[in-house]
Amino acid sequence: MEIKVIKLRNKKINCLVKTSYRAKYIRLSVYLDGRVVITRPFFVQEEEALKFLKTKTDWILKKCNSTTKNDYQEYIKYKKAAYNLVKKRLDFFNKIYNFKFNRIFIKNQKTRWGSCSHLGNLNFNYRIVFLSPDLRDYIVVHELCHLKEFNHSADFWNLVKITIPEYKQLRRKLKSVHLF
């Protein structure tokens, strides 16, 4: 692993170049703290990987500008509080539903309040801590019900309705709340 200083449109970017024996493709990541990481398969020359990186200049600069340090610090500051809140509400509602879930993750997502994976992991946006209790509960129940119905069918909404009968109003209300 080696850190390279790359110049993209007069902006210097620190880029960590990694070599992987398992990777099949060049992979590019921009993290919340501003780190840029390019992972190259062992059979791809470093020069070729860096050439690929330069073709992604617009995307990299956009990501670097949208992930500010303050945003990352806020995420770190509220991540634990969000986890505790979500865990408490999941425990409360799951006494009714009794669904099995795997892990809870708190993320800094730009477009989602929550999600449920096929592995039974429940993901929530840390900004859930800033919402009113009724909206928090709606999000928690929504994701919890996806453990049984991995869709938005009538059966899914009937599950949500068991504990959140006013889910339609809350859903409309949540759509008016912007993540940024």
C-alpha positions as a printed NumPy array, in Angstrom:
array([[  0.   ,   0.   ,   0.   ],
       [  1.274,   3.383,  -0.942],
       [ -0.128,   6.894,  -0.63 ],
       [  0.117,   8.958,  -3.809],
       [ -0.606,  12.658,  -4.157],
       [ -2.742,  13.054,  -7.263],
       [ -3.562,  16.393,  -8.867],
       [ -7.162,  16.561, -10.13 ],
       [ -8.077,  19.944, -11.644],
       [ -5.561,  21.838,  -9.525],
       [ -6.725,  20.09 ,  -6.355],
       [ -4.297,  17.748,  -4.601],
       [ -5.849,  14.493,  -3.443],
       [ -4.176,  11.923,  -1.194],
       [ -4.901,   8.525,  -2.67 ],
       [ -4.102,   5.174,  -1.1  ],
       [ -3.21 ,   2.627,  -3.77 ],
       [ -3.857,  -0.97 ,  -2.72 ],
       [ -3.09 ,  -4.198,  -4.544],
       [ -5.445,  -7.142,  -4.125],
       [ -4.992, -10.732,  -5.199],
       [ -8.751, -11.315,  -4.886],
       [ -9.959,  -8.263,  -6.826],
       [-11.052,  -8.777, -10.412],
       [-11.629,  -5.112, -11.239],
       [-10.243,  -1.728, -10.262],
       [-12.27 ,  -0.353,  -7.373],
       [-12.426,   3.298,  -6.302],
       [-13.765,   4.516,  -2.943],
       [-14.129,   7.951,  -1.359],
       [-14.714,   7.812,   2.395],
       [-16.47 ,  10.235,   4.733],
       [-13.192,  11.446,   6.145],
       [-12.03 ,  12.408,   2.622],
       [ -9.763,   9.405,   2.003],
       [ -9.571,   8.21 ,  -1.578],
       [ -8.67 ,   4.539,  -2.011],
       [ -8.062,   2.759,  -5.289],
       [ -7.786,  -1.016,  -5.173],
       [ -6.24 ,  -2.708,  -8.165],
       [ -6.047,  -6.397,  -9.015],
       [ -2.473,  -7.71 ,  -8.899],
       [ -2.437,  -8.079, -12.707],
       [ -3.247,  -4.378, -13.313],
       [ -0.255,  -2.053, -13.362],
       [ -0.331,   0.897, -10.968],
       [ -0.067,   3.361, -13.877],
       [ -3.192,   1.859, -15.441],
       [ -5.077,   2.13 , -12.135],
       [ -4.059,   5.782, -11.761],
       [ -5.12 ,   6.45 , -15.353],
       [ -8.522,   4.957, -14.468],
       [ -8.673,   7.197, -11.395],
       [ -8.186,  10.297, -13.566],
       [-11.155,   9.285, -15.753],
       [-13.276,   9.512, -12.586],
       [-12.177,  13.06 , -11.705],
       [-15.686,  14.564, -11.717],
       [-17.059,  11.819,  -9.489],
       [-14.132,  11.997,  -7.041],
       [-14.27 ,  15.79 ,  -6.692],
       [-18.043,  15.706,  -6.262],
       [-17.707,  13.062,  -3.532],
       [-14.875,  14.934,  -1.819],
       [-16.893,  18.168,  -1.811],
       [-20.093,  16.534,  -0.545],
       [-18.434,  14.626,   2.288],
       [-17.222,  17.434,   4.46 ],
       [-15.279,  16.935,   7.64 ],
       [-18.09 ,  18.51 ,   9.666],
       [-20.556,  15.991,   8.258],
       [-18.291,  13.125,   9.294],
       [-17.776,  14.585,  12.766],
       [-21.542,  14.97 ,  13.211],
       [-22.035,  11.355,  12.161],
       [-19.454,  10.153,  14.701],
       [-20.998,  12.369,  17.395],
       [-24.553,  10.998,  16.966],
       [-23.877,   7.424,  15.814],
       [-23.978,   5.884,  19.31 ],
       [-27.105,   7.825,  20.318],
       [-28.811,   6.672,  17.121],
       [-27.818,   3.075,  17.785],
       [-29.152,   3.189,  21.355],
       [-32.416,   4.774,  20.227],
       [-32.948,   2.29 ,  17.39 ],
       [-32.034,  -0.706,  19.569],
       [-34.49 ,   0.375,  22.265],
       [-37.342,   0.857,  19.781],
       [-36.554,  -2.406,  17.948],
       [-36.666,  -4.285,  21.257],
       [-40.002,  -2.621,  22.082],
       [-41.691,  -3.345,  18.736],
       [-40.177,  -6.771,  18.297],
       [-42.001,  -7.95 ,  21.43 ],
       [-45.078,  -7.704,  19.203],
       [-43.616,  -8.981,  15.922],
       [-41.04 , -11.455,  17.251],
       [-38.922, -11.335,  14.07 ],
       [-35.331, -12.52 ,  14.044],
       [-32.76 ,  -9.988,  12.865],
       [-29.02 , -10.215,  12.597],
       [-27.174,  -6.924,  13.189],
       [-28.011,  -3.233,  13.472],
       [-25.9  ,  -0.73 ,  11.558],
       [-25.99 ,   3.049,  11.845],
       [-24.875,   4.734,   8.644],
       [-24.397,   8.173,   7.166],
       [-26.642,   7.728,   4.155],
       [-27.544,  10.525,   1.784],
       [-30.847,   9.204,   0.448],
       [-32.289,   6.659,   2.889],
       [-33.649,   6.617,   6.4  ],
       [-33.273,   2.872,   6.657],
       [-32.936,  -0.431,   4.852],
       [-33.08 ,  -4.158,   5.478],
       [-30.711,  -6.673,   3.911],
       [-31.424, -10.241,   2.851],
       [-29.02 , -11.279,   5.63 ],
       [-31.396,  -9.823,   8.213],
       [-29.266,  -6.763,   8.933],
       [-31.14 ,  -3.56 ,   9.724],
       [-29.538,  -0.287,   8.629],
       [-30.553,   3.149,   9.851],
       [-29.47 ,   6.672,   9.101],
       [-27.857,   8.37 ,  12.11 ],
       [-30.082,  11.405,  11.479],
       [-33.008,   9.406,  12.873],
       [-32.102,  10.989,  16.234],
       [-33.284,  14.376,  14.913],
       [-36.767,  13.157,  13.983],
       [-39.922,  13.261,  16.064],
       [-40.683,  10.054,  18.007],
       [-43.596,   9.117,  15.716],
       [-41.376,   9.283,  12.604],
       [-38.596,   7.344,  14.341],
       [-41.028,   4.602,  15.257],
       [-42.41 ,   4.478,  11.728],
       [-38.899,   3.971,  10.273],
       [-38.001,   1.292,  12.836],
       [-41.248,  -0.627,  12.275],
       [-40.963,  -0.238,   8.494],
       [-37.526,  -1.878,   8.439],
       [-38.502,  -4.488,  11.022],
       [-41.471,  -5.571,   8.875],
       [-39.174,  -6.059,   5.892],
       [-37.736,  -9.033,   7.747],
       [-41.023, -10.845,   7.065],
       [-42.076,  -9.164,   3.795],
       [-39.131,  -8.043,   1.687],
       [-41.326,  -5.814,  -0.489],
       [-44.028,  -3.138,  -0.224],
       [-47.001,  -5.409,  -0.841],
       [-50.371,  -5.204,   0.901],
       [-49.126,  -7.902,   3.313],
       [-46.161,  -5.696,   4.207],
       [-48.339,  -2.646,   4.91 ],
       [-50.739,  -4.776,   6.961],
       [-47.791,  -5.776,   9.151],
       [-46.778,  -2.129,   9.592],
       [-50.378,  -1.206,  10.422],
       [-50.384,  -3.545,  13.437],
       [-48.281,  -1.072,  15.453],
       [-48.381,   2.071,  13.297],
       [-52.02 ,   2.432,  12.139],
       [-51.37 ,   5.996,  10.911],
       [-48.458,   4.871,   8.714],
       [-49.835,   6.588,   5.581],
       [-49.775,  10.034,   7.189],
       [-46.35 ,   9.405,   8.694],
       [-45.017,   8.211,   5.353],
       [-46.175,  11.457,   3.706],
       [-44.728,  13.484,   6.57 ],
       [-41.366,  11.701,   6.289],
       [-41.174,  12.389,   2.554],
       [-41.255,  16.109,   3.329],
       [-38.238,  15.798,   5.661],
       [-34.977,  16.277,   3.771],
       [-31.866,  14.388,   4.745],
       [-29.775,  17.454,   3.839]])
